[in-house]
Amino acid sequence: MSPAVAGAWIGGNIDTTAAVSAAGAIVGEEALQIATIVKTTQNALLGVVAVALTAYFTLKVERSGSAGRPARASSGSASPSSCSDSSPPR
């Protein structure tokens, strides 16, 4: 396997950036550079995808009304004895 392909596999499949750098360095300089570029690109695109999914579900799914919103609990329905906290009331 060429160092370029090994770097792409390492960068795309290892979870943490530090481990990607260590594994790429073991294979060689070219693999280290490519693995780091692939991993950094993954990390950057993760934020973009998270924002895009948030926008999609906020603007399309919630406005369609098909799922419905969960009912809100009224503020007076919870009694102090029903709380799971065992600390005394203040």
N, C-alpha and C positions, 0 to 999 in steps of 0.2 A: 504494500500500500504506500502510495506516495505521501510525503510529508504534508502536502496541501490537503489531500483527502483525509488524512489522519487528523489534521487540525480542525477541519470542518466537522468531522464526527465527534471529536472531543468537545468542541465548543457547543455543538448542538445537543449533546446528550448528558453532559455532567451538570449537576445542579448548581453548584456555587462557583462564583467567579474565581475565587482563590484556588479551588481544586482544578479548574480549567487551566489556569496559568501553570500550576505545578505539573499537570499531565502533559501539557503542550511543551513545556521546557524539557521534559524527559525525552520526547520524540525528537525535538530539534528546534532551531530558531524559526524556521519557516512555519512549522506546525504551531509554535507558540503564537506567532503573529496572527495567523488565520484563526486559531481557536479563540483568541482574545477578541478579534473583530466580530466573529460569529456570536460569542456570548454577550458582548456589549450591545450588539444589534438586537438580540433577544430581549435584553433588559430594557432597552429604550422602547421597543415596540410593545412590551407588556403594558406600559403606562398608556400608550395610544389606544390599545385594544380595550383597556379597562374604561377609559373615558368614552370611547365609542359605544361600548355595551351599555354603560350607564345612560348615555343620551338616548339610545334606542329604546331601552325599557322605560325610561321616563317619558319620552315623547310619544311613542307608538303604543306600547303595551298598556300603560296605565290609562291613556286617553281613550282606548277602544272600549272600555267599560265591560268587556266580556268577562273579565276575571272578577270584577267587583272588589271593593275595598273591605277589609276586615272591620267589624263593628268596634267602635271605641267604647271602652269601659267608662262608666260614669265615675266622677271623682269621689262620690260618697259610697261606692259599693264595697270598697276594701275596708275591712275592720282591722284594728291593730292586732287582734288575735289570729287573723289569717295570714299574717306576714311570716315568712320563713326565717326572718332575722330573730335570733334568740336574745338580742340585747334589750335591756329595759327601755321603755319609752322615755324621751327627754322632756 
